[in-house]
Amino acid sequence: MNVAVIGTGYVGLVTGSCFAEFGINVTCVDKDEDKIKRLNEGEIPIYEPGLEEVVRRNRNAGRLHFTTDVRSAVQSSLVIFIAVPTPPQPDGSTDLSYVDQVAKTIGEHLNGYKVVVTKSTVPVKTTHRVKRIIDEAIAASGRERFRCSVASNPEFLREGSAVEDFMRPDRVVVGAEDPEAIAILRDLYKPLNLIEVPLIITSIPTAELIKYASNAFLATKISFINEIANLSEEVGADVHQVAKAMGLDGRIGRKFLHAGPGYGGSCFPKDTLSLVQFSREFGVEQRIVSAVVAVNEDQRNRMVLKIERLVGELEGKQIGVLGLSYKPNTDDVRDSPAIDIVQKLQDRGAKIKCFDPEAMDNAKRLLKDVQFCENAYDVAEGSDGLVLATEWNEFRKLDLDRVRELLAEPVIVDLRNVYEPAEMERQGFRYTGVGR
């Protein structure tokens, strides 16, 4: 079976590479000629643990190909995945222009039966929209003898562990209504039968909604525990212990109950806003998710006030920030709480030094008048306070004696609760975490 993946961003590149790892012949397509050139030279444009090795191995085996020739990829493939960006618009709704464009292109080049699969996260009913656009393009080109089926196959990839998530997923969701398409997609995912991964077959709208419901629920857990953290600070409770005890309840679970500066990245912010917006088109208000979005926005402001309370007036102060990516093990800074907090600190007159193990290049496109350092200790040197904004492993065991000597003031604001408050006080720091 030949598979085409249109779009070589985070989702498309991981999807195409991992299908090739199953032994499938995959062609990844992108209109960005420079990106395709770099991929063909073995250069991976994103930081994702394990991905470079998967790409290298399958390129060398001749199963993974990169091209800008969408016509050839479409015509030589049985299954075509749409994995292009679906960015938010100013009102929070989803920009589907890239999806529409790809659908039209597929219809223009169709040369036989195909299964076209939306892998991009798209509002409910978008896959049916894709089918309509393809059919219109087929009719316009006078090739009505050709047909295609459409399906939704949402991704559930966590940045930083995406390869593992694809190779050993909790579940695979396929929304399809054509028995032939269902059979083909069952066969495509057959390698996962060996590890008994559940394959959930649903209607197309159900599959599309599963993705949004999953991300919105996880975002809700994050905003919920952050509100409990804020209350914990006022009543003298420890949110770390609250969350641990809550998580031992099997109905709740321990994951995503980690207090901090709020969620970020390419999925949760975009998907929660999109869910709120497209639900209104169907006459349904997502009141809980709307509150989740508001809590998340407010949490970042609370973090800035937390820093100001410990450091004092921020005007002219030098603040060191450790971590710029929205989470560890990725170079993704999209909607990163760390980036937002740095900018808010600058708005209050603070001077910023910062370091991130992988996200510095991406951060430089967003941050101005910031001193980028070589390591955590360079950030600490001369700073009036040190902010731990992303919990990279290398920040979990800093030489605290050295950090204290380098800081102008022994102040640490730990937005990820990496360290224990009592121990930090014994080490001579003025320290605060979140909800502790």
Buried (B, 14 or more C-beta within 10 A) or exposed (E): BBBBBBBBBBBBBBBBBBBBBBEBBBBBBBBBEEBBEBBEEEEBBBBBBBBBEBBBBBBEEEBBBBBBEBBBBBBBBBBBBBBBBBEBEEEBBBBBEBBBBBBBBBBBBBEEEBBBBBBBBBBBBBBBBBBEBBBEBBEEEEBEEBBBBBBBBBBBBEBBBBBBBBBEBEEBBBBBBBEEBBEBBBEBBEBBEEEEBEBEBBEBBBBBBBBBBBBBEBBBBBBBBBBBBBEBBEEEBBBBEBBEEBBEEEEEEBEBBBBBBBBBBBBBBBBBBBBBBBBEEEEEEBEEBBBBBEBBEBBBEBBBEBBBEBBEEBEEBBBBBBBBBBBBBBBBBBBBBBBBBBBBBBEBEBBBBBBBBBBBEBBEEBBEEBEBBEEBBBBBBEBBBBBBBBBBEEBEEBEBEEBBEBBBBBBBBBBBBBBBBEEBEEBEBBBBBBBB
